[in-house]
Amino acid sequence: MYYLGIDLGGTNIAVGVVDENNPIIARATSKTKVDSPEQVADAMAETARAALANAGLTLDDVPWVGLGSPGTINKATGIIEFANNLPFSNTPMEQMLSQRLDGKKVLMENDANAAAYGEYMAGALKGADNAVAITLGTGVGGGIIIDHKIYSGSNFAGAELGHTVIVVDGRPCTCGRLGCWETYASATGLIKTTKEHMEKAPKDSALWTIVGGDMDKVNGRTAFDAM
């Protein structure tokens, strides 16, 4: 038996194919196109087919497709109610992706919840009764396992740890609040912090030198590379 999972990020789409023993046997990646939900669904379907081809498989070889997406995921309806880094608002993504994959069943979960459960089943959290996982990328996500089950809360957003306010009246967050953890600890936040320091640093400093004097080339690694 083979299974296919899609990790939808604000910057990249990563797809993996595993067998019943959990090792990844094939992968495919692509850039996330964020102009519309339709574009995102198209890119995910294309990348999923590429991963299956890399494994020498087709959609007929997997029973369903798993999708981990940022945002508030209503698992009962298959709708992404809101995602602050992607163009989703009451988006029926399970249905949209299934239509692009020849009607294959799609099972969707919040990406950080899915990551936490994956670690619980086959990774660093295996054997734990209760655990917390934190994901770092374009944003900051959290997944909580309580009594061997994913904790979603009453509004499907019980583990949105990245939107915990850590700085009162701090940086504006794409969720609409101020000072969220995500605005400081994500790759996006690291880029912003690096640029703030560059504005105060001499032009011959390592921060400026490593990007060739072009602030637009700053990424999440720049400060570490400079150090």
CYANA upper distance limits for C-alpha pairs under 8 A (distance plus 0.5 A):
  1 MET  CA     19 ASP  CA      6.37
  1 MET  CA     20 GLU  CA      6.18
  1 MET  CA     61 ASP  CA      7.97
  1 MET  CA     62 VAL  CA      7.60
  2 TYR  CA     17 VAL  CA      7.38
  2 TYR  CA     18 VAL  CA      6.19
  2 TYR  CA     19 ASP  CA      4.92
  2 TYR  CA     20 GLU  CA      6.73
  2 TYR  CA     61 ASP  CA      7.03
  2 TYR  CA     62 VAL  CA      5.90
  2 TYR  CA     63 PRO  CA      8.31
  3 TYR  CA     17 VAL  CA      6.15
  3 TYR  CA     18 VAL  CA      5.84
  3 TYR  CA     19 ASP  CA      6.72
  3 TYR  CA     20 GLU  CA      8.16
  3 TYR  CA     62 VAL  CA      5.85
  3 TYR  CA     63 PRO  CA      7.57
  3 TYR  CA     64 TRP  CA      7.66
  3 TYR  CA     65 VAL  CA      7.57
  4 LEU  CA     15 VAL  CA      7.68
  4 LEU  CA     16 GLY  CA      6.33
  4 LEU  CA     17 VAL  CA      5.02
  4 LEU  CA     18 VAL  CA      7.00
  4 LEU  CA     48 ALA  CA      8.17
  4 LEU  CA     52 LEU  CA      8.44
  4 LEU  CA     62 VAL  CA      7.31
  4 LEU  CA     64 TRP  CA      7.88
  4 LEU  CA     65 VAL  CA      5.88
  4 LEU  CA     66 GLY  CA      6.77
  5 GLY  CA     15 VAL  CA      6.22
  5 GLY  CA     16 GLY  CA      5.95
  5 GLY  CA     17 VAL  CA      7.00
  5 GLY  CA     65 VAL  CA      6.47
  5 GLY  CA     66 GLY  CA      5.06
  5 GLY  CA     67 LEU  CA      6.34
  5 GLY  CA     68 GLY  CA      8.19
  6 ILE  CA     13 ILE  CA      7.66
  6 ILE  CA     14 ALA  CA      6.44
  6 ILE  CA     15 VAL  CA      4.99
  6 ILE  CA     16 GLY  CA      7.15
  6 ILE  CA     44 MET  CA      7.89
  6 ILE  CA     48 ALA  CA      7.70
  6 ILE  CA     65 VAL  CA      8.13
  6 ILE  CA     66 GLY  CA      6.58
  6 ILE  CA     67 LEU  CA      5.24
  6 ILE  CA     68 GLY  CA      6.59
  7 ASP  CA     13 ILE  CA      6.33
  7 ASP  CA     14 ALA  CA      5.60
  7 ASP  CA     15 VAL  CA      6.62
  7 ASP  CA     67 LEU  CA      6.73
  7 ASP  CA     68 GLY  CA      5.52
  7 ASP  CA     69 SER  CA      7.07
  7 ASP  CA    111 ASP  CA      7.24
  8 LEU  CA     12 ASN  CA      7.19
  8 LEU  CA     13 ILE  CA      5.29
  8 LEU  CA     14 ALA  CA      7.12
  8 LEU  CA     32 THR  CA      8.18
  8 LEU  CA     44 MET  CA      8.26
  8 LEU  CA     67 LEU  CA      7.87
  8 LEU  CA     68 GLY  CA      6.54
  8 LEU  CA     69 SER  CA      5.60
  8 LEU  CA     70 PRO  CA      7.55
  8 LEU  CA    111 ASP  CA      7.82
  9 GLY  CA     13 ILE  CA      6.24
  9 GLY  CA     14 ALA  CA      8.45
  9 GLY  CA     32 THR  CA      7.51
  9 GLY  CA     69 SER  CA      7.51
  9 GLY  CA     70 PRO  CA      7.39
  9 GLY  CA    137 GLY  CA      8.19
  9 GLY  CA    138 THR  CA      7.73
 10 GLY  CA     32 THR  CA      6.89
 10 GLY  CA     34 VAL  CA      8.44
 10 GLY  CA     70 PRO  CA      8.43
 10 GLY  CA     85 ASN  CA      6.63
 10 GLY  CA     86 LEU  CA      6.93
 10 GLY  CA    137 GLY  CA      8.47
 10 GLY  CA    138 THR  CA      6.19
 10 GLY  CA    139 GLY  CA      8.20
 11 THR  CA     31 LYS  CA      6.59
 11 THR  CA     32 THR  CA      5.74
 11 THR  CA    138 THR  CA      7.09
 12 ASN  CA     29 THR  CA      7.51
 12 ASN  CA     30 SER  CA      6.33
 12 ASN  CA     31 LYS  CA      4.98
 12 ASN  CA     32 THR  CA      5.36
 13 ILE  CA     29 THR  CA      5.97
 13 ILE  CA     30 SER  CA      5.73
 13 ILE  CA     31 LYS  CA      6.43
 13 ILE  CA     32 THR  CA      6.28
 13 ILE  CA     43 ALA  CA      8.50
 13 ILE  CA     44 MET  CA      7.28
 13 ILE  CA     47 THR  CA      8.11
 14 ALA  CA     27 ARG  CA      7.83
 14 ALA  CA     28 ALA  CA      6.55
 14 ALA  CA     29 THR  CA      5.02
 14 ALA  CA     30 SER  CA      7.30
 14 ALA  CA     47 THR  CA      8.24
 15 VAL  CA     27 ARG  CA      6.02
 15 VAL  CA     28 ALA  CA      5.78
 15 VAL  CA     29 THR  CA      6.69
 15 VAL  CA     47 THR  CA      7.23
 15 VAL  CA     48 ALA  CA      6.49
 15 VAL  CA     51 ALA  CA      6.83
 16 GLY  CA     24 ILE  CA      6.71
 16 GLY  CA     25 ILE  CA      8.04
 16 GLY  CA     26 ALA  CA      6.35
 16 GLY  CA     27 ARG  CA      5.04
 16 GLY  CA     28 ALA  CA      7.28
 16 GLY  CA     51 ALA  CA      7.04
 17 VAL  CA     24 ILE  CA      6.09
 17 VAL  CA     25 ILE  CA      6.27
 17 VAL  CA     26 ALA  CA      5.77
 17 VAL  CA     27 ARG  CA      6.88
 17 VAL  CA     51 ALA  CA      7.28
 17 VAL  CA     52 LEU  CA      7.42
 17 VAL  CA     55 ALA  CA      7.80
 18 VAL  CA     22 ASN  CA      5.87
 18 VAL  CA     23 PRO  CA      5.97
 18 VAL  CA     24 ILE  CA      4.93
 18 VAL  CA     25 ILE  CA      6.03
 18 VAL  CA     26 ALA  CA      7.84
 19 ASP  CA     23 PRO  CA      6.90
 19 ASP  CA     24 ILE  CA      7.67
 19 ASP  CA     25 ILE  CA      7.74
 22 ASN  CA    122 ALA  CA      7.71
 25 ILE  CA     55 ALA  CA      7.01
 26 ALA  CA     51 ALA  CA      6.46
 26 ALA  CA     52 LEU  CA      7.82
 26 ALA  CA     54 ASN  CA      6.33
 26 ALA  CA     55 ALA  CA      5.67
 27 ARG  CA     51 ALA  CA      5.48
 27 ARG  CA     54 ASN  CA      7.53
 27 ARG  CA     55 ALA  CA      8.46
 28 ALA  CA     47 THR  CA      6.49
 28 ALA  CA     48 ALA  CA      7.73
 28 ALA  CA     50 ALA  CA      6.60
 28 ALA  CA     51 ALA  CA      5.25
 28 ALA  CA     54 ASN  CA      8.26
 29 THR  CA     47 THR  CA      6.77
 30 SER  CA     43 ALA  CA      7.95
 30 SER  CA     47 THR  CA      7.07
 32 THR  CA     40 VAL  CA      6.99
 32 THR  CA     43 ALA  CA      7.66
 33 LYS  CA     39 GLN  CA      6.61
 33 LYS  CA     40 VAL  CA      6.19
 33 LYS  CA     43 ALA  CA      7.80
 34 VAL  CA     39 GLN  CA      7.42
 34 VAL  CA     40 VAL  CA      6.79
 34 VAL  CA     86 LEU  CA      6.65
 34 VAL  CA     87 PRO  CA      6.89
 35 ASP  CA     39 GLN  CA      7.14
 35 ASP  CA     40 VAL  CA      8.42
 35 ASP  CA     87 PRO  CA      7.57
 36 SER  CA     40 VAL  CA      7.03
 36 SER  CA     87 PRO  CA      6.39
 37 PRO  CA     41 ALA  CA      6.67
 37 PRO  CA     87 PRO  CA      6.56
 37 PRO  CA     88 PHE  CA      6.87
 37 PRO  CA     91 THR  CA      7.85
 37 PRO  CA     93 MET  CA      8.45
 38 GLU  CA     42 ASP  CA      6.59
 38 GLU  CA     96 MET  CA      8.21
 39 GLN  CA     43 ALA  CA      6.68
 40 VAL  CA     44 MET  CA      6.71
 41 ALA  CA     45 ALA  CA      6.69
 41 ALA  CA     93 MET  CA      7.89
 41 ALA  CA     96 MET  CA      7.10
 41 ALA  CA     97 LEU  CA      6.07
 41 ALA  CA    100 ARG  CA      8.13
 42 ASP  CA     46 GLU  CA      6.71
 42 ASP  CA     97 LEU  CA      8.18
 42 ASP  CA    100 ARG  CA      7.55
 43 ALA  CA     47 THR  CA      6.59
 44 MET  CA     48 ALA  CA      6.51
 44 MET  CA     97 LEU  CA      8.17
 45 ALA  CA     49 ARG  CA      6.78
 45 ALA  CA     97 LEU  CA      7.12
 45 ALA  CA    100 ARG  CA      6.59
 45 ALA  CA    101 LEU  CA      6.80
 46 GLU  CA     50 ALA  CA      6.81
 47 THR  CA     51 ALA  CA      6.77
 48 ALA  CA     52 LEU  CA      6.87
 49 ARG  CA     53 ALA  CA      6.66
 49 ARG  CA     58 THR  CA      7.95
 49 ARG  CA     59 LEU  CA      8.15
 50 ALA  CA     54 ASN  CA      6.69
 51 ALA  CA     55 ALA  CA      6.90
 52 LEU  CA     56 GLY  CA      6.71
 52 LEU  CA     57 LEU  CA      5.44
 52 LEU  CA     58 THR  CA      6.19
 52 LEU  CA     59 LEU  CA      7.82
 53 ALA  CA     57 LEU  CA      6.07
 53 ALA  CA     58 THR  CA      7.19
 57 LEU  CA     61 ASP  CA      6.68
 58 THR  CA     62 VAL  CA      8.12
 59 LEU  CA    101 LEU  CA      8.15
 59 LEU  CA    104 LYS  CA      8.01
 63 PRO  CA    104 LYS  CA      8.30
 63 PRO  CA    105 LYS  CA      8.09
 64 TRP  CA    104 LYS  CA      6.51
 64 TRP  CA    105 LYS  CA      5.41
 64 TRP  CA    106 VAL  CA      6.29
 64 TRP  CA    107 LEU  CA      7.73
 65 VAL  CA    104 LYS  CA      7.60
 65 VAL  CA    105 LYS  CA      6.78
 65 VAL  CA    106 VAL  CA      5.28
 65 VAL  CA    107 LEU  CA      6.69
 66 GLY  CA    106 VAL  CA      6.36
 66 GLY  CA    107 LEU  CA      5.39
 66 GLY  CA    108 MET  CA      6.43
 66 GLY  CA    109 GLU  CA      8.46
 67 LEU  CA    106 VAL  CA      7.53
 67 LEU  CA    107 LEU  CA      6.60
 67 LEU  CA    108 MET  CA      5.15
 67 LEU  CA    109 GLU  CA      6.82
 67 LEU  CA    111 ASP  CA      8.18
 68 GLY  CA    108 MET  CA      6.43
 68 GLY  CA    109 GLU  CA      5.59
 68 GLY  CA    110 ASN  CA      5.80
 68 GLY  CA    111 ASP  CA      4.38
 68 GLY  CA    112 ALA  CA      8.00
 68 GLY  CA    113 ASN  CA      8.48
 68 GLY  CA    114 ALA  CA      6.43
 68 GLY  CA    115 ALA  CA      8.46
 69 SER  CA     73 ILE  CA      8.36
 69 SER  CA    108 MET  CA      7.76
 69 SER  CA    109 GLU  CA      6.94
 69 SER  CA    110 ASN  CA      5.57
 69 SER  CA    111 ASP  CA      5.06
 70 PRO  CA     83 ALA  CA      6.58
 70 PRO  CA     85 ASN  CA      8.42
 70 PRO  CA     86 LEU  CA      8.43
 70 PRO  CA    110 ASN  CA      6.06
 70 PRO  CA    111 ASP  CA      5.83
 70 PRO  CA    112 ALA  CA      7.96
 71 GLY  CA     80 ILE  CA      7.06
 71 GLY  CA     81 GLU  CA      7.81
 71 GLY  CA     82 PHE  CA      5.99
 71 GLY  CA     83 ALA  CA      4.47
 71 GLY  CA     84 ASN  CA      7.38
 71 GLY  CA    110 ASN  CA      6.81
 71 GLY  CA    111 ASP  CA      8.48
 71 GLY  CA    157 ALA  CA      8.43
 72 THR  CA     80 ILE  CA      6.29
 72 THR  CA     81 GLU  CA      5.95
 72 THR  CA     82 PHE  CA      5.88
 72 THR  CA     83 ALA  CA      6.90
 72 THR  CA    110 ASN  CA      7.31
 72 THR  CA    155 ASN  CA      8.42
 72 THR  CA    156 PHE  CA      6.34
 72 THR  CA    157 ALA  CA      6.13
 73 ILE  CA     78 GLY  CA      7.69
 73 ILE  CA     79 ILE  CA      6.63
 73 ILE  CA     80 ILE  CA      5.17
 73 ILE  CA     81 GLU  CA      6.61
 73 ILE  CA     82 PHE  CA      8.22
 73 ILE  CA    108 MET  CA      8.04
 73 ILE  CA    109 GLU  CA      6.71
 73 ILE  CA    110 ASN  CA      6.28
 73 ILE  CA    156 PHE  CA      6.64
 73 ILE  CA    157 ALA  CA      8.28
 74 ASN  CA     78 GLY  CA      6.26
 74 ASN  CA     79 ILE  CA      5.86
 74 ASN  CA     80 ILE  CA      6.71
 74 ASN  CA     81 GLU  CA      7.23
 74 ASN  CA    156 PHE  CA      6.86
 75 LYS  CA     79 ILE  CA      7.55
 75 LYS  CA    108 MET  CA      7.16
 75 LYS  CA    109 GLU  CA      7.26
 77 THR  CA     92 PRO  CA      8.34
 78 GLY  CA     92 PRO  CA      6.42
 78 GLY  CA     93 MET  CA      7.00
 78 GLY  CA     94 GLU  CA      5.65
 78 GLY  CA     95 GLN  CA      7.74
 78 GLY  CA    107 LEU  CA      8.33
 78 GLY  CA    108 MET  CA      7.20
 79 ILE  CA     90 ASN  CA      6.33
 79 ILE  CA     91 THR  CA      5.80
 79 ILE  CA     92 PRO  CA      4.79
 79 ILE  CA     93 MET  CA      6.38
 79 ILE  CA     94 GLU  CA      7.36
 80 ILE  CA     88 PHE  CA      6.94
 80 ILE  CA     89 SER  CA      7.04
 80 ILE  CA     90 ASN  CA      5.91
 80 ILE  CA     91 THR  CA      5.57
 80 ILE  CA     92 PRO  CA      6.89
 80 ILE  CA     93 MET  CA      7.09
 81 GLU  CA     88 PHE  CA      7.54
 81 GLU  CA     89 SER  CA      5.70
 81 GLU  CA     90 ASN  CA      4.64
 81 GLU  CA     91 THR  CA      6.91
 82 PHE  CA     88 PHE  CA      5.98
 82 PHE  CA     89 SER  CA      5.13
 82 PHE  CA     90 ASN  CA      6.85
 82 PHE  CA     91 THR  CA      8.44
 83 ALA  CA     87 PRO  CA      7.42
 83 ALA  CA     88 PHE  CA      5.95
 83 ALA  CA     89 SER  CA      7.41
 84 ASN  CA     88 PHE  CA      8.29
 84 ASN  CA    174 THR  CA      6.03
 84 ASN  CA    175 CYS  CA      5.82
 85 ASN  CA    139 GLY  CA      8.23
 85 ASN  CA    174 THR  CA      7.37
 92 PRO  CA     96 MET  CA      6.77
 93 MET  CA     97 LEU  CA      6.40
 94 GLU  CA     98 SER  CA      6.55
 94 GLU  CA    106 VAL  CA      6.03
 94 GLU  CA    107 LEU  CA      7.36
 94 GLU  CA    108 MET  CA      7.08
 95 GLN  CA     99 GLN  CA      6.68
 95 GLN  CA    106 VAL  CA      8.12
 96 MET  CA    100 ARG  CA      7.16
 97 LEU  CA    101 LEU  CA      6.83
 97 LEU  CA    106 VAL  CA      7.66
 98 SER  CA    102 ASP  CA      7.03
 98 SER  CA    103 GLY  CA      5.33
 98 SER  CA    104 LYS  CA      5.79
 98 SER  CA    105 LYS  CA      6.48
 98 SER  CA    106 VAL  CA      6.38
 99 GLN  CA    103 GLY  CA      5.60
 99 GLN  CA    104 LYS  CA      8.10
109 GLU  CA    113 ASN  CA      7.22
109 GLU  CA    114 ALA  CA      6.54
110 ASN  CA    114 ALA  CA      6.62
111 ASP  CA    115 ALA  CA      6.63
111 ASP  CA    141 GLY  CA      8.33
112 ALA  CA    116 ALA  CA      6.59
112 ALA  CA    133 ALA  CA      7.98
112 ALA  CA    134 ILE  CA      7.59
112 ALA  CA    135 THR  CA      6.61
112 ALA  CA    141 GLY  CA      5.83
112 ALA  CA    142 GLY  CA      5.72
112 ALA  CA    143 GLY  CA      5.54
113 ASN  CA    117 TYR  CA      6.67
113 ASN  CA    142 GLY  CA      7.23
113 ASN  CA    143 GLY  CA      4.72
113 ASN  CA    144 ILE  CA      7.31
113 ASN  CA    150 ILE  CA      7.14
113 ASN  CA    159 ALA  CA      8.27
114 ALA  CA    118 GLY  CA      6.52
114 ALA  CA    143 GLY  CA      8.01
115 ALA  CA    119 GLU  CA      6.74
115 ALA  CA    133 ALA  CA      8.03
115 ALA  CA    135 THR  CA      8.27
115 ALA  CA    143 GLY  CA      7.70
116 ALA  CA    120 TYR  CA      6.63
116 ALA  CA    125 LEU  CA      8.37
116 ALA  CA    132 VAL  CA      7.54
116 ALA  CA    133 ALA  CA      5.73
116 ALA  CA    134 ILE  CA      8.34
116 ALA  CA    142 GLY  CA      8.34
116 ALA  CA    143 GLY  CA      5.65
116 ALA  CA    144 ILE  CA      7.29
116 ALA  CA    145 ILE  CA      7.75
117 TYR  CA    121 MET  CA      6.54
117 TYR  CA    143 GLY  CA      8.29
117 TYR  CA    145 ILE  CA      7.78
117 TYR  CA    150 ILE  CA      7.48
118 GLY  CA    122 ALA  CA      6.48
118 GLY  CA    123 GLY  CA      7.20
119 GLU  CA    123 GLY  CA      4.47
119 GLU  CA    124 ALA  CA      5.86
119 GLU  CA    125 LEU  CA      5.63
119 GLU  CA    126 LYS  CA      6.86
120 TYR  CA    124 ALA  CA      7.32
120 TYR  CA    125 LEU  CA      4.83
120 TYR  CA    126 LYS  CA      4.92
120 TYR  CA    127 GLY  CA      7.52
120 TYR  CA    128 ALA  CA      7.47
121 MET  CA    125 LEU  CA      7.87
121 MET  CA    126 LYS  CA      5.99
122 ALA  CA    126 LYS  CA      6.24
125 LEU  CA    131 ALA  CA      7.37
128 ALA  CA    148 HIS  CA      8.19
129 ASP  CA    145 ILE  CA      7.98
129 ASP  CA    146 ILE  CA      7.12
129 ASP  CA    147 ASP  CA      5.79
129 ASP  CA    148 HIS  CA      5.95
130 ASN  CA    144 ILE  CA      8.08
130 ASN  CA    145 ILE  CA      5.59
130 ASN  CA    146 ILE  CA      5.08
130 ASN  CA    147 ASP  CA      6.23
130 ASN  CA    148 HIS  CA      6.99
131 ALA  CA    144 ILE  CA      6.38
131 ALA  CA    145 ILE  CA      5.52
131 ALA  CA    146 ILE  CA      7.28
132 VAL  CA    142 GLY  CA      7.62
132 VAL  CA    143 GLY  CA      6.21
132 VAL  CA    144 ILE  CA      5.06
132 VAL  CA    145 ILE  CA      6.77
133 ALA  CA    142 GLY  CA      6.17
133 ALA  CA    143 GLY  CA      5.58
133 ALA  CA    144 ILE  CA      6.97
134 ILE  CA    140 VAL  CA      7.67
134 ILE  CA    141 GLY  CA      6.19
134 ILE  CA    142 GLY  CA      5.02
134 ILE  CA    143 GLY  CA      6.94
135 THR  CA    140 VAL  CA      6.20
135 THR  CA    141 GLY  CA      5.38
135 THR  CA    142 GLY  CA      6.58
136 LEU  CA    140 VAL  CA      5.39
136 LEU  CA    141 GLY  CA      7.09
136 LEU  CA    185 ALA  CA      8.16
136 LEU  CA    186 SER  CA      6.26
136 LEU  CA    187 ALA  CA      7.82
137 GLY  CA    186 SER  CA      6.15
137 GLY  CA    187 ALA  CA      6.05
137 GLY  CA    188 THR  CA      8.45
138 THR  CA    186 SER  CA      6.25
138 THR  CA    187 ALA  CA      5.73
138 THR  CA    188 THR  CA      6.13
139 GLY  CA    162 GLY  CA      7.69
139 GLY  CA    182 GLU  CA      6.07
139 GLY  CA    183 THR  CA      8.30
139 GLY  CA    185 ALA  CA      8.49
139 GLY  CA    186 SER  CA      5.40
139 GLY  CA    187 ALA  CA      7.37
139 GLY  CA    188 THR  CA      7.45
140 VAL  CA    161 LEU  CA      7.73
140 VAL  CA    162 GLY  CA      5.12
140 VAL  CA    181 TRP  CA      7.92
140 VAL  CA    182 GLU  CA      5.50
140 VAL  CA    185 ALA  CA      7.52
140 VAL  CA    186 SER  CA      6.00
141 GLY  CA    159 ALA  CA      8.11
141 GLY  CA    160 GLU  CA      6.41
141 GLY  CA    161 LEU  CA      6.46
141 GLY  CA    162 GLY  CA      5.86
142 GLY  CA    159 ALA  CA      5.71
142 GLY  CA    160 GLU  CA      6.09
142 GLY  CA    161 LEU  CA      5.70
142 GLY  CA    162 GLY  CA      7.44
143 GLY  CA    150 ILE  CA      7.87
143 GLY  CA    151 TYR  CA      8.07
143 GLY  CA    159 ALA  CA      5.97
143 GLY  CA    160 GLU  CA      8.22
144 ILE  CA    150 ILE  CA      6.42
144 ILE  CA    151 TYR  CA      5.97
144 ILE  CA    152 SER  CA      8.45
144 ILE  CA    159 ALA  CA      6.68
145 ILE  CA    149 LYS  CA      5.78
145 ILE  CA    150 ILE  CA      5.19
145 ILE  CA    151 TYR  CA      6.29
146 ILE  CA    150 ILE  CA      6.93
146 ILE  CA    151 TYR  CA      6.73
151 TYR  CA    158 GLY  CA      7.21
151 TYR  CA    159 ALA  CA      7.69
152 SER  CA    156 PHE  CA      5.18
152 SER  CA    157 ALA  CA      6.31
152 SER  CA    158 GLY  CA      5.30
152 SER  CA    159 ALA  CA      7.01
153 GLY  CA    157 ALA  CA      6.57
153 GLY  CA    158 GLY  CA      4.65
153 GLY  CA    159 ALA  CA      8.03
154 SER  CA    158 GLY  CA      7.58
160 GLU  CA    164 THR  CA      8.06
161 LEU  CA    181 TRP  CA      8.17
162 GLY  CA    180 CYS  CA      6.92
162 GLY  CA    181 TRP  CA      5.56
162 GLY  CA    182 GLU  CA      5.16
163 HIS  CA    175 CYS  CA      8.21
163 HIS  CA    180 CYS  CA      5.36
163 HIS  CA    181 TRP  CA      6.45
163 HIS  CA    182 GLU  CA      6.79
164 THR  CA    180 CYS  CA      5.80
164 THR  CA    181 TRP  CA      6.28
165 VAL  CA    177 ARG  CA      8.49
165 VAL  CA    178 LEU  CA      7.50
165 VAL  CA    179 GLY  CA      5.64
165 VAL  CA    180 CYS  CA      4.67
165 VAL  CA    181 TRP  CA      6.44
166 ILE  CA    179 GLY  CA      6.32
166 ILE  CA    180 CYS  CA      6.34
166 ILE  CA    181 TRP  CA      6.15
167 VAL  CA    171 ARG  CA      8.41
167 VAL  CA    178 LEU  CA      8.13
167 VAL  CA    179 GLY  CA      5.05
167 VAL  CA    180 CYS  CA      7.44
167 VAL  CA    181 TRP  CA      8.38
168 VAL  CA    178 LEU  CA      7.53
168 VAL  CA    179 GLY  CA      6.33
169 ASP  CA    178 LEU  CA      5.83
169 ASP  CA    179 GLY  CA      6.33
170 GLY  CA    178 LEU  CA      5.61
170 GLY  CA    179 GLY  CA      4.29
170 GLY  CA    180 CYS  CA      8.05
171 ARG  CA    178 LEU  CA      5.86
171 ARG  CA    179 GLY  CA      5.30
171 ARG  CA    180 CYS  CA      7.87
171 ARG  CA    183 THR  CA      6.93
172 PRO  CA    176 GLY  CA      7.34
172 PRO  CA    177 ARG  CA      6.63
172 PRO  CA    178 LEU  CA      5.04
172 PRO  CA    179 GLY  CA      6.81
172 PRO  CA    180 CYS  CA      8.31
172 PRO  CA    183 THR  CA      7.93
173 CYS  CA    177 ARG  CA      5.96
173 CYS  CA    178 LEU  CA      6.21
173 CYS  CA    179 GLY  CA      7.38
173 CYS  CA    180 CYS  CA      6.80
173 CYS  CA    182 GLU  CA      8.11
173 CYS  CA    183 THR  CA      6.52
179 GLY  CA    183 THR  CA      7.18
180 CYS  CA    184 TYR  CA      7.89
181 TRP  CA    185 ALA  CA      6.60
182 GLU  CA    186 SER  CA      5.78
182 GLU  CA    189 GLY  CA      7.28
183 THR  CA    188 THR  CA      7.49
183 THR  CA    189 GLY  CA      5.21
184 TYR  CA    188 THR  CA      8.28
184 TYR  CA    189 GLY  CA      4.78
184 TYR  CA    190 LEU  CA      6.79
184 TYR  CA    193 THR  CA      7.93
185 ALA  CA    189 GLY  CA      6.04
185 ALA  CA    190 LEU  CA      6.73
186 SER  CA    190 LEU  CA      6.63
187 ALA  CA    191 ILE  CA      6.68
187 ALA  CA    219 ASN  CA      8.01
187 ALA  CA    220 GLY  CA      5.43
188 THR  CA    192 LYS  CA      6.87
188 THR  CA    220 GLY  CA      7.62
189 GLY  CA    193 THR  CA      6.65
190 LEU  CA    194 THR  CA      6.54
190 LEU  CA    219 ASN  CA      8.37
190 LEU  CA    220 GLY  CA      6.13
191 ILE  CA    195 LYS  CA      6.72
191 ILE  CA    218 VAL  CA      6.85
191 ILE  CA    219 ASN  CA      6.03
191 ILE  CA    220 GLY  CA      5.87
191 ILE  CA    222 THR  CA      8.43
192 LYS  CA    196 GLU  CA      6.76
193 THR  CA    197 HIS  CA      6.89
194 THR  CA    198 MET  CA      6.68
194 THR  CA    218 VAL  CA      8.12
194 THR  CA    222 THR  CA      8.02
194 THR  CA    223 ALA  CA      6.72
195 LYS  CA    199 GLU  CA      6.78
195 LYS  CA    215 MET  CA      7.50
195 LYS  CA    218 VAL  CA      7.93
196 GLU  CA    200 LYS  CA      7.54
197 HIS  CA    201 ALA  CA      6.69
198 MET  CA    202 PRO  CA      8.18
198 MET  CA    207 LEU  CA      6.98
198 MET  CA    208 TRP  CA      7.33
201 ALA  CA    205 SER  CA      6.98
201 ALA  CA    207 LEU  CA      8.41
202 PRO  CA    208 TRP  CA      8.41
203 LYS  CA    208 TRP  CA      6.28
203 LYS  CA    209 THR  CA      8.07
203 LYS  CA    213 GLY  CA      7.88
204 ASP  CA    208 TRP  CA      6.84
204 ASP  CA    209 THR  CA      6.71
205 SER  CA    209 THR  CA      6.64
206 ALA  CA    210 ILE  CA      6.39
206 ALA  CA    226 ALA  CA      5.78
206 ALA  CA    227 MET  CA      8.24
207 LEU  CA    211 VAL  CA      7.47
207 LEU  CA    222 THR  CA      7.57
207 LEU  CA    223 ALA  CA      7.14
207 LEU  CA    226 ALA  CA      5.97
208 TRP  CA    212 GLY  CA      6.78
208 TRP  CA    213 GLY  CA      5.46
208 TRP  CA    214 ASP  CA      7.81
208 TRP  CA    215 MET  CA      8.07
209 THR  CA    213 GLY  CA      6.41
210 ILE  CA    222 THR  CA      7.85
210 ILE  CA    225 ASP  CA      8.19
210 ILE  CA    226 ALA  CA      7.03
211 VAL  CA    215 MET  CA      7.34
211 VAL  CA    217 LYS  CA      6.24
211 VAL  CA    218 VAL  CA      6.96
211 VAL  CA    222 THR  CA      8.23
214 ASP  CA    218 VAL  CA      8.17
218 VAL  CA    222 THR  CA      6.36
221 ARG  CA    225 ASP  CA      6.51
222 THR  CA    226 ALA  CA      6.56
223 ALA  CA    227 MET  CA      6.68
